């Protein structure tokens, strides 16, 4: 596995993104009934926002996951917690497996996403707000160092719901690094100027 990131191209990437977000496994993304044009419009809006960025994660050049980073102070999160300097929000959607699932793949993706976010020295803490019912992502978040803060009420992402109950969680650089083996932690610590 060799992961790289590039900005989402809303029109060109819409077919692959639509094939992911419209599947039942992605129901917490809130786009199961979306059309391909809806995907184009959503990711054009994100690209033009100035405070939200969508990145396509590639595994050896093949689209494998979608990562969004955003400024919490410019999002509905600003109404439910006190945003700190250095906070960065994150969303993650891993593509469905094209064959037999690879053991450890999703954890490796999440570690790569966290390393990418913490590669920016200004990032002090990553903030996530997954649906409180999405137990699979809570387990993954804890694996990479997230600590639950509590359930908060946010605007709905699913058009069939009137709000979202989200598990607000935080991960500091130190908490993330503590989850890695020394070999994996070395590049992340180097971006901070630390030694192991």
N, CA and C of each residue as an Amber inpcrd file, in Angstrom:
protein
   588
   0.8380000  -1.1790000   0.0000000   0.0000000   0.0000000   0.0000000
   0.8810000   1.2400000   0.0000000   0.6270000   2.0890000  -0.9670000
   1.3540000   3.3490000  -1.0690000   0.3360000   4.4450000  -1.3520000
   0.0360000   5.2540000  -0.3280000  -1.0280000   6.2380000  -0.4430000
  -0.5030000   7.6180000  -0.8110000  -1.2270000   8.2720000  -1.7100000
  -0.9690000   9.6630000  -2.0510000  -2.3070000  10.3880000  -2.0410000
  -2.2440000  11.7100000  -2.0250000  -3.4440000  12.5400000  -1.9880000
  -3.4110000  13.5390000  -3.1270000  -4.5850000  13.8370000  -3.6620000
  -4.7100000  14.9230000  -4.6280000  -6.0870000  15.5470000  -4.4610000
  -6.2280000  16.8210000  -4.8400000  -7.5470000  17.4520000  -4.7230000
  -8.5820000  16.7320000  -5.5820000  -9.8080000  16.6750000  -5.0750000
 -10.9220000  16.1230000  -5.8520000 -11.2110000  17.0770000  -7.0070000
 -11.3970000  16.5140000  -8.1920000 -11.8630000  17.2650000  -9.3590000
 -13.3550000  16.9600000  -9.4730000 -14.2310000  17.9130000  -9.0940000
 -15.6560000  17.5960000  -8.9610000 -16.2910000  16.9040000 -10.1640000
 -16.0070000  17.3470000 -11.3670000 -16.6460000  16.7370000 -12.5370000
 -15.9830000  15.4080000 -12.8820000 -14.6620000  15.4150000 -12.9850000
 -13.9450000  14.2030000 -13.4010000 -14.0710000  13.0720000 -12.3870000
 -14.1090000  13.4140000 -11.0970000 -14.1540000  12.3850000 -10.0580000
 -15.5740000  12.0020000  -9.6430000 -16.5830000  12.7080000 -10.1640000
 -17.9640000  12.4310000  -9.7550000 -18.3830000  10.9780000  -9.9760000
 -18.0470000  10.3460000 -11.1090000 -18.4980000   8.9540000 -11.2740000
 -17.9770000   8.0180000 -10.1720000 -16.6950000   8.1200000  -9.8420000
 -16.1630000   7.2150000  -8.8120000 -16.7260000   7.5810000  -7.4320000
 -16.7990000   8.8820000  -7.1290000 -17.3370000   9.2860000  -5.8280000
 -18.8050000   8.8710000  -5.6990000 -19.5680000   9.0560000  -6.7590000
 -20.9800000   8.6580000  -6.7250000 -21.1100000   7.1560000  -6.4870000
 -20.2160000   6.3720000  -7.1050000 -20.2870000   4.9130000  -6.9320000
 -20.0110000   4.5150000  -5.4840000 -19.3250000   5.3560000  -4.7230000
 -19.0740000   5.0800000  -3.3080000 -20.2040000   5.5990000  -2.4300000
 -20.5190000   6.9100000  -2.5580000 -21.4430000   7.5510000  -1.6090000
 -22.8840000   7.0800000  -1.7610000 -23.2160000   6.4720000  -2.8920000
 -24.5960000   6.0260000  -3.1190000 -24.8450000   4.5980000  -2.6340000
 -23.8370000   3.9680000  -2.0620000 -24.0040000   2.6070000  -1.5530000
 -24.4450000   2.6320000  -0.0850000 -25.1290000   1.5950000   0.3200000
 -25.6740000   1.5200000   1.6780000 -24.5810000   1.6350000   2.7470000
 -23.3990000   1.0830000   2.5000000 -22.3400000   1.1510000   3.5180000
 -21.9670000   2.5970000   3.8360000 -22.2480000   3.5240000   2.8900000
 -21.8930000   4.9330000   3.0620000 -23.0850000   5.7680000   3.5320000
 -24.0970000   5.1380000   4.1180000 -25.3300000   5.8530000   4.4830000
 -25.0800000   7.0390000   5.4020000 -24.0550000   6.9750000   6.2550000
 -23.7890000   8.0880000   7.1660000 -23.1950000   9.2930000   6.4350000
 -22.8110000   9.1060000   5.1630000 -22.3080000  10.2170000   4.3470000
 -23.4800000  11.0940000   3.9000000 -24.7060000  10.5380000   3.9450000
 -25.9070000  11.2960000   3.6320000 -26.1920000  11.4940000   2.1560000
 -25.6050000  10.6500000   1.2850000 -25.7890000  10.8390000  -0.1540000
 -26.2460000   9.5600000  -0.8580000 -26.8520000   8.6350000  -0.1280000
 -27.2560000   7.3600000  -0.7190000 -28.1950000   7.5680000  -1.9090000
 -29.0730000   8.5550000  -1.8320000 -30.0100000   8.7900000  -2.9360000
 -29.5340000   9.8930000  -3.8790000 -28.3100000  10.3550000  -3.7290000
 -27.7780000  11.4300000  -4.5770000 -27.5550000  10.9460000  -6.0030000
 -27.6950000  11.8740000  -6.9380000 -27.3520000  11.6000000  -8.3350000
 -25.8970000  11.9850000  -8.5540000 -25.3670000  11.5990000  -9.6910000
 -23.9950000  11.9950000 -10.0120000 -23.8890000  13.5220000 -10.0780000
 -24.9220000  14.1840000 -10.5930000 -24.9220000  15.6500000 -10.6460000
 -24.9220000  16.2510000  -9.2450000 -25.6240000  15.6340000  -8.3060000
 -25.5960000  16.0970000  -6.9150000 -24.1700000  16.0460000  -6.3620000
 -23.4450000  14.9930000  -6.7190000 -22.0530000  14.8530000  -6.2710000
 -21.2000000  15.9600000  -6.8690000 -21.3730000  16.2310000  -8.1560000
 -20.6390000  17.3280000  -8.8060000 -20.9050000  18.6370000  -8.0640000
 -22.1680000  18.9190000  -7.7830000 -22.5290000  20.1730000  -7.1220000
 -21.9650000  20.2580000  -5.7080000 -22.0310000  19.1650000  -4.9500000
 -21.5140000  19.1660000  -3.5770000 -20.0070000  19.4150000  -3.5550000
 -19.2720000  18.7420000  -4.4350000 -17.8140000  18.8840000  -4.3990000
 -17.3300000  20.1540000  -5.0810000 -18.1550000  20.7400000  -5.9400000
 -17.8500000  22.0750000  -6.4670000 -18.0140000  23.0930000  -5.3440000
 -19.0820000  22.9550000  -4.5770000 -19.3270000  23.8520000  -3.4390000
 -18.1730000  23.7660000  -2.4330000 -17.7280000  22.5580000  -2.1480000
 -16.6020000  22.3820000  -1.2160000 -15.3460000  23.0430000  -1.7790000
 -15.0630000  22.8140000  -3.0560000 -13.8510000  23.3770000  -3.6750000
 -13.8560000  24.9000000  -3.6620000 -15.0250000  25.4860000  -3.7490000
 -15.1350000  26.9460000  -3.8000000 -15.2940000  27.5890000  -2.4270000
 -15.3930000  26.7900000  -1.3730000 -15.7310000  27.3080000  -0.0430000
 -14.6350000  28.1600000   0.5940000 -13.3750000  27.8110000   0.3480000
 -12.2850000  28.5210000   1.0000000 -11.9800000  28.0220000   2.4100000
 -12.8140000  27.1350000   2.9520000 -12.5760000  26.6240000   4.3090000
 -12.7420000  25.1070000   4.3980000 -12.9810000  24.4700000   3.2750000
 -13.2460000  23.0320000   3.2300000 -12.5320000  22.5000000   1.9940000
 -11.8640000  21.3760000   2.1220000 -11.1300000  20.8020000   0.9870000
 -11.3760000  19.3050000   0.9360000 -11.6260000  18.8060000  -0.2720000
 -11.8080000  17.3660000  -0.4760000 -10.5930000  16.8190000  -1.2060000
 -10.0520000  15.7320000  -0.6870000  -8.8840000  15.0890000  -1.2810000
  -9.2060000  13.6380000  -1.5950000  -8.7880000  13.2120000  -2.7650000
  -8.9430000  11.8170000  -3.1440000  -7.6750000  11.0960000  -2.7340000
  -7.8310000  10.0130000  -1.9820000  -6.6930000   9.1960000  -1.5780000
  -6.4900000   8.0910000  -2.5980000  -5.2720000   7.9730000  -3.0610000
  -4.9320000   6.9800000  -4.0740000  -4.0400000   5.9080000  -3.4650000
  -4.3030000   4.6610000  -3.8270000  -3.4620000   3.5340000  -3.4240000
  -2.7570000   3.0560000  -4.6890000  -1.4620000   3.3340000  -4.7730000
  -0.6990000   3.0380000  -5.9920000  -1.3890000   3.6210000  -7.2250000
  -1.9160000   4.8580000  -7.0820000  -2.5170000   5.5770000  -8.1960000
  -3.9920000   5.3100000  -8.4230000  -4.5840000   4.3760000  -7.6800000
  -5.9890000   4.0040000  -7.8670000  -6.8230000   4.6480000  -6.7510000
  -7.9420000   5.3290000  -7.0860000  -8.7840000   5.9290000  -6.0420000
  -9.2020000   4.8880000  -4.9990000  -8.9440000   5.2100000  -3.7300000
  -9.2060000   4.2540000  -2.6540000  -9.9840000   4.8560000  -1.4880000
  -9.9380000   6.1750000  -1.3310000 -10.6700000   6.8030000  -0.2370000
 -10.8160000   8.2960000  -0.5010000 -11.7600000   8.8670000   0.2210000
 -12.0490000  10.2960000   0.1520000 -11.8150000  10.8790000   1.5300000
 -11.0210000  11.9330000   1.5780000 -10.7540000  12.6150000   2.8340000
 -11.1440000  14.0800000   2.6590000 -11.8930000  14.5910000   3.6130000
 -12.2150000  16.0110000   3.6260000 -11.5920000  16.6220000   4.8720000
 -10.9660000  17.7740000   4.6800000 -10.4930000  18.5350000   5.8410000
 -11.1750000  19.8970000   5.7910000 -11.4530000  20.4140000   6.9620000
 -12.1810000  21.6770000   7.0170000 -11.8330000  22.4230000   8.3010000
 -12.1480000  23.7110000   8.2860000 -11.9310000  24.5350000   9.4670000
 -13.1850000  24.4850000  10.3350000 -13.0920000  23.9120000  11.5290000
 -14.2740000  23.7910000  12.3820000 -14.9560000  25.1300000  12.6780000
 -14.1670000  26.2010000  12.7550000 -14.7560000  27.5000000  13.0670000
 -15.6790000  28.0090000  11.9580000 -15.5720000  27.4230000  10.7640000
 -16.4280000  27.7930000   9.6320000 -17.4970000  26.7400000   9.3760000
 -17.7440000  25.8960000  10.3520000 -18.7020000  24.7980000  10.2060000
 -19.7080000  24.8390000  11.3590000 -20.7350000  24.0110000  11.2810000
 -21.6900000  23.9410000  12.4010000 -21.0550000  23.5400000  13.7370000
 -19.8560000  22.9660000  13.7060000 -19.1820000  22.6080000  14.9690000
 -18.9180000  23.8270000  15.8400000 -18.7710000  24.9840000  15.2180000
 -18.4870000  26.1980000  15.9850000 -19.5820000  26.5010000  16.9980000
 -20.7760000  25.9550000  16.7600000 -21.8920000  26.1890000  17.6760000
 -21.9680000  25.1850000  18.8190000 -21.1360000  24.1190000  18.7770000
 -21.2840000  23.0670000  19.7890000 -20.0310000  22.8150000  20.6300000
 -18.9120000  23.4570000  20.2790000 -17.7280000  23.3470000  21.1300000
 -16.8440000  24.5670000  20.8930000 -15.9400000  24.7950000  21.8200000
 -15.0420000  25.9380000  21.7110000 -13.8420000  25.5570000  20.8420000
 -13.8550000  26.0560000  19.6180000 -12.7880000  25.7330000  18.6640000
 -11.4730000  26.3350000  19.1680000 -10.4110000  25.5350000  19.1040000
  -9.0900000  25.9910000  19.5250000  -8.2130000  26.2520000  18.3120000
  -7.2300000  27.0970000  18.4920000  -6.2480000  27.3490000  17.4370000
  -5.5540000  26.0310000  17.0950000  -5.4550000  25.7140000  15.8180000
  -4.8120000  24.4740000  15.3950000  -5.7620000  23.3150000  15.2250000
  -7.0670000  23.5270000  15.4500000  -8.0580000  22.4700000  15.2150000
  -8.3230000  22.3300000  13.7180000  -8.3890000  21.1010000  13.2450000
  -8.7280000  20.8010000  11.8530000  -9.7750000  19.6970000  11.8610000
 -10.8640000  19.9140000  11.1380000 -11.9050000  18.9030000  11.0340000
 -11.5870000  17.9250000   9.9210000 -12.0890000  16.7010000  10.0470000
 -11.8130000  15.6680000   9.0530000 -13.0100000  14.7500000   8.8790000
 -13.2660000  14.3800000   7.6160000 -14.2280000  13.3260000   7.2570000
 -13.4730000  12.3050000   6.4240000 -13.8440000  11.0480000   6.5180000
 -13.1860000   9.9850000   5.7540000 -14.2180000   8.9910000   5.2480000
 -14.0850000   8.6290000   3.9780000 -14.8880000   7.5640000   3.3850000
 -13.9520000   6.6690000   2.5900000 -13.8780000   5.4050000   2.9670000
 -13.0360000   4.4320000   2.2670000 -13.8890000   3.7510000   1.2110000
 -13.3000000   3.5430000   0.0340000 -14.0360000   2.8950000  -1.0600000
 -14.3830000   1.4620000  -0.6800000 -15.4360000   0.9310000  -1.3070000
 -15.7180000  -0.4880000  -1.0690000 -14.6080000  -1.3260000  -1.6990000
 -14.2860000  -2.4770000  -1.1200000 -13.2200000  -3.3000000  -1.7030000
 -13.6150000  -3.8020000  -3.0930000 -12.6430000  -3.8170000  -3.9960000
 -12.9180000  -4.2960000  -5.3560000 -12.7750000  -5.8110000  -5.4580000
 -12.1730000  -6.4180000  -4.4770000 -12.0250000  -7.8760000  -4.4160000
 -12.0930000  -8.2840000  -2.9630000 -11.2600000  -9.2240000  -2.5870000
 -11.1980000  -9.6120000  -1.1820000 -10.6230000  -8.4520000  -0.3720000
 -11.2530000  -8.1080000   0.7660000 -10.7230000  -7.0260000   1.5960000
  -9.2920000  -7.3250000   2.0480000  -8.4510000  -6.2760000   2.0700000
  -7.0720000  -6.4110000   2.5370000  -7.0410000  -6.1950000   4.0420000
  -6.4750000  -7.1330000   4.7580000  -6.3590000  -7.0130000   6.2060000
  -5.5610000  -5.7620000   6.5650000  -6.1110000  -4.9440000   7.4570000
  -5.4140000  -3.7510000   7.9300000  -5.5000000  -2.5540000   7.0040000
  -6.2200000  -2.6940000   5.8850000  -6.2570000  -1.6210000   4.8890000
  -6.8660000  -0.3360000   5.4620000  -8.0290000  -0.4440000   6.0980000
  -8.7090000   0.7540000   6.5860000  -7.8960000   1.4370000   7.6830000
  -7.2560000   0.6750000   8.5440000  -6.3970000   1.2730000   9.5660000
  -5.2280000   1.9910000   8.9170000  -4.6230000   1.3860000   7.8930000
  -3.5140000   2.0320000   7.1830000  -3.9670000   3.3230000   6.5090000
  -5.1770000   3.3140000   5.9390000  -5.7280000   4.5310000   5.3460000
  -5.8550000   5.6140000   6.4130000  -6.4460000   5.2640000   7.5450000
  -6.6650000   6.2430000   8.6070000  -5.3400000   6.7930000   9.1320000
  -4.3400000   5.9400000   9.2860000  -3.0220000   6.4160000   9.7290000
  -2.4290000   7.3720000   8.7050000  -2.6100000   7.0600000   7.4250000
  -2.0980000   7.9210000   6.3630000  -2.8030000   9.2810000   6.3730000
  -4.1140000   9.2630000   6.5630000  -4.8900000  10.5070000   6.6360000
  -4.4130000  11.3550000   7.8190000  -4.2380000  10.7360000   8.9650000
  -3.8020000  11.4790000  10.1440000  -2.3970000  12.0450000   9.9460000
  -1.5090000  11.2510000   9.3610000  -0.1540000  11.7440000   9.0800000
  -0.2040000  12.9180000   8.1130000  -1.0730000  12.8540000   7.1190000
  -1.2370000  13.9550000   6.1670000  -1.7140000  15.2210000   6.8770000
  -2.6850000  15.0820000   7.7470000  -3.1970000  16.2530000   8.4710000
  -2.1430000  16.8330000   9.4050000  -1.4290000  15.9750000  10.1120000
  -0.4110000  16.4530000  11.0410000   0.8930000  16.8580000  10.3480000
   1.0070000  16.6180000   9.0440000   2.1790000  17.1030000   8.3050000
   2.2090000  18.6270000   8.2800000   1.0560000  19.2510000   8.4710000
   0.9820000  20.7060000   8.5920000   1.3140000  21.0610000  10.0380000
   2.4270000  21.7560000  10.2690000   2.8180000  22.0710000  11.6520000
   1.7790000  22.8870000  12.4130000   0.8880000  23.5720000  11.6950000
  -0.1470000  24.3690000  12.3590000  -1.2690000  23.5020000  12.9390000
  -1.3620000  22.2520000  12.4890000  -2.4050000  21.3580000  12.9940000
  -1.9990000  20.8220000  14.3590000  -2.7910000  21.1480000  15.3620000
  -2.4980000  20.6840000  16.7140000  -3.4410000  19.5760000  17.1530000
  -4.6570000  19.5840000  16.5420000  -5.6630000  18.6200000  16.9620000
  -6.6120000  18.3720000  15.7910000  -6.9670000  17.0990000  15.5710000
  -7.9400000  16.7410000  14.5440000  -9.2750000  16.4970000  15.2370000
 -10.3240000  17.0150000  14.6240000 -11.6720000  16.9540000  15.1820000
 -12.5490000  16.1360000  14.2310000 -13.3040000  15.1940000  14.7770000
 -14.2560000  14.4270000  13.9700000 -15.6160000  14.4510000  14.6570000
 -16.6700000  14.2770000  13.8450000 -18.0310000  14.2890000  14.3720000
 -18.8690000  13.2590000  13.6260000 -18.4650000  11.9750000  13.6870000
 -19.2530000  10.9460000  12.9920000 -20.6020000  10.7140000  13.6690000
 -21.5240000  10.2040000  12.9010000 -22.8360000   9.8460000  13.4220000
 -22.6370000   8.9360000  14.6360000 -23.3760000   9.2220000  15.6950000
 -23.2360000   8.4390000  16.9330000 -23.5590000   6.9680000  16.7260000
 -24.3230000   6.6360000  15.6750000 -24.6890000   5.2350000  15.4020000
 -23.6250000   4.4940000  14.5940000 -22.6180000   5.2100000  14.1100000
 -21.6050000   4.6160000  13.2410000 -20.4830000   3.9900000  14.0790000
 -20.7830000   2.8440000  14.6650000 -19.8490000   2.2190000  15.6060000
 -18.5360000   1.7940000  14.9520000 -18.5690000   1.4260000  13.6820000
 -17.3230000   1.0060000  13.0180000 -16.3050000   2.1450000  12.9890000
 -16.7650000   3.3670000  12.6990000 -15.8060000   4.4750000  12.6320000
 -15.3330000   4.8640000  14.0310000 -16.1560000   4.6830000  15.0600000
 -15.7050000   5.0000000  16.4220000 -14.5300000   4.1100000  16.8130000
 -14.6090000   2.8290000  16.4510000 -13.5200000   1.8900000  16.7570000
 -12.2540000   2.3110000  16.0110000 -12.4030000   2.6460000  14.7270000
 -11.2540000   3.0770000  13.9330000 -10.6610000   4.3640000  14.5000000
 -11.5070000   5.3080000  14.8630000 -11.0160000   6.5690000  15.4320000
 -10.2030000   6.3180000  16.6980000 -10.6860000   5.4410000  17.5610000
  -9.9510000   5.1640000  18.7910000  -8.6090000   4.5040000  18.5060000
  -8.5410000   3.6830000  17.4510000  -7.2700000   3.0220000  17.0860000
  -6.1650000   4.0210000  16.7810000  -6.5400000   5.2020000  16.2500000
  -5.5160000   6.1790000  15.8730000  -5.3990000   7.3180000  16.8760000
  -6.0550000   7.1650000  18.0450000  -5.8310000   8.1190000  19.1250000
  -6.9450000   9.0880000  19.4520000  -8.0880000   8.9870000  18.7740000
  -9.1880000   9.8970000  19.0940000  -9.7670000   9.5790000  20.4640000
 -10.1360000  10.6390000  21.1710000 -10.7900000  10.5060000  22.4730000
 -12.1680000  11.1540000  22.3720000 -13.2150000  10.3780000  22.6690000
 -14.5690000  10.9460000  22.6030000 -14.7470000  12.0880000  23.6020000
 -15.4130000  13.1360000  23.1560000 -15.7230000  14.2860000  24.0010000
 -17.1780000  14.2140000  24.4610000 -18.0580000  13.7160000  23.5760000
 -19.4660000  13.6020000  23.9130000 -20.3380000  13.7060000  22.6810000
 -21.6050000  13.3970000  22.8430000 -22.5580000  13.4610000  21.7350000
 -23.0730000  14.8920000  21.6190000 -23.0860000  15.3980000  20.3830000
 -23.5810000  16.7450000  20.0980000 -24.6300000  16.6550000  18.9910000
 -25.4840000  17.6520000  18.9200000 -26.5080000  17.7110000  17.8820000
 -26.0740000  18.6880000  16.8090000 -26.0600000  18.2020000  15.5650000
 -25.6430000  19.0020000  14.4120000 -26.7400000  18.9710000  13.3540000
 -26.6630000  19.8540000  12.3550000 -27.6260000  19.7740000  11.2500000
 -27.5250000  18.4130000  10.5570000 -28.6300000  17.9470000  10.0230000
 -28.6710000  16.6370000   9.3600000 -27.8240000  16.6320000   8.0960000
 -27.2070000  15.4850000   7.8080000 -26.5570000  15.2610000   6.5110000
 -27.4530000  14.4160000   5.6360000 -28.2670000  13.5940000   6.2630000
 -29.2030000  12.7340000   5.5410000 -30.5100000  13.5070000   5.3580000
 -30.9540000  13.6720000   4.1030000 -32.1960000  14.4250000   3.8700000
 -33.4160000  13.8230000   4.5710000 -33.3560000  12.5560000   4.9420000
 -34.4920000  11.9010000   5.6060000 -34.5310000  12.2010000   7.1080000
 -33.5100000  12.8870000   7.6280000 -33.4510000  13.1730000   9.0640000
 -33.4560000  14.6790000   9.2930000 -33.8810000  15.0870000  10.4930000
 -33.9230000  16.5280000  10.7690000 -32.7080000  17.0220000  11.5500000
 -31.8730000  16.1050000  12.0480000 -30.6350000  16.4820000  12.7220000
 -29.7070000  15.2650000  12.7720000 -28.5030000  15.5130000  13.2270000
 -27.5050000  14.4390000  13.3470000 -27.0070000  14.4230000  14.7840000
 -27.0720000  13.2650000  15.4060000 -26.4460000  13.0740000  16.7130000
 -25.0320000  12.5680000  16.4170000 -24.0340000  13.3530000  16.7830000
 -22.6520000  13.0500000  16.4180000 -21.7940000  12.8450000  17.6530000
 -20.8410000  11.9370000  17.5490000 -19.8830000  11.7230000  18.6350000
 -18.6700000  12.6120000  18.3640000 -18.6350000  13.7560000  19.0070000
 -17.5220000  14.6900000  18.8670000 -16.2910000  14.0890000  19.5320000
 -15.2010000  14.0050000  18.7650000 -13.9680000  13.3930000  19.2810000
 -12.7730000  14.1990000  18.8220000 -11.6960000  14.1540000  19.6140000
 -10.4850000  14.9070000  19.3320000  -9.2760000  13.9860000  19.3620000
  -8.2870000  14.3100000  18.5240000  -7.0210000  13.5870000  18.5310000
  -5.8830000  14.5900000  18.4110000  -5.0510000  14.6530000  19.4270000
  -3.8790000  15.5180000  19.3660000  -2.7570000  14.7930000  18.6120000
  -1.7850000  15.5520000  18.2000000  -0.6090000  14.9690000  17.5420000
   0.0260000  13.9160000  18.4400000   0.1380000  14.2250000  19.7340000
   0.7630000  13.2980000  20.6790000  -0.0470000  12.0110000  20.8220000
  -1.3680000  12.1410000  20.8660000  -2.2060000  10.9460000  20.9800000
  -2.0890000  10.0790000  19.7330000  -2.0130000  10.7080000  18.5710000
  -1.8460000   9.9470000  17.3330000  -0.4950000   9.2320000  17.3250000
   0.5670000   9.9560000  17.6140000   1.9040000   9.3500000  17.5900000
   2.0200000   8.1920000  18.5760000   1.3180000   8.2820000  19.6900000
   1.3710000   7.2200000  20.7010000   0.7630000   5.9170000  20.1990000
  -0.0520000   5.9640000  19.1420000  -0.6780000   4.7410000  18.6160000
   0.1820000   4.0320000  17.5890000   1.2490000   4.6810000  17.1480000
   2.0730000   4.1310000  16.0770000   3.2620000   3.3440000  16.6150000
   3.7150000   2.3910000  15.8280000   4.9630000   1.7180000  16.1570000
   6.0820000   2.7220000  15.9100000   7.2550000   2.5460000  16.5140000
   8.3430000   3.5010000  16.2980000   8.6920000   3.7000000  14.8180000
   8.6220000   2.6710000  14.0040000   8.9620000   2.8050000  12.5870000
   7.9680000   3.7230000  11.8820000   6.6710000   3.5670000  12.1660000
   5.6570000   4.4210000  11.5530000   5.6740000   5.8210000  12.1340000
   6.0180000   5.9580000  13.4050000   5.9800000   7.2550000  14.0690000
   7.1180000   8.1660000  13.6210000   8.2290000   7.6130000  13.1530000
   9.3890000   8.4290000  12.8110000   9.0940000   9.5270000  11.7930000
   8.4620000   9.2310000  10.6340000   8.1850000  10.3140000   9.6790000
   7.2410000  11.3770000  10.2580000   6.2380000  10.9660000  11.0190000
   5.3100000  11.9320000  11.5990000   5.9970000  12.8090000  12.6320000
   6.8550000  12.2210000  13.4540000   7.5890000  13.0010000  14.4490000
   8.5700000  13.9540000  13.7840000   9.1430000  13.5370000  12.6670000
  10.1000000  14.3820000  11.9510000   9.4470000  15.6610000  11.4610000
   8.1710000  15.6160000  11.0890000   7.4830000  16.8290000  10.6310000
   7.3200000  17.8100000  11.7630000   7.4450000  17.3260000  12.9810000
   7.3120000  18.1640000  14.1720000   8.6760000  18.6120000  14.6740000
   9.7250000  18.0160000  14.1370000  11.0590000  18.3270000  14.6170000
  11.4620000  17.5460000  15.8350000  10.6880000  16.5310000  16.1980000
  10.9990000  15.7110000  17.3640000  11.9210000  14.5540000  16.9650000
  12.5490000  13.9880000  17.9440000  13.2960000  12.7510000  17.7080000
  12.6360000  11.6650000  18.5350000  12.8150000  10.4460000  18.0920000
  12.2180000   9.3140000  18.8180000  13.2170000   8.7020000  19.7540000
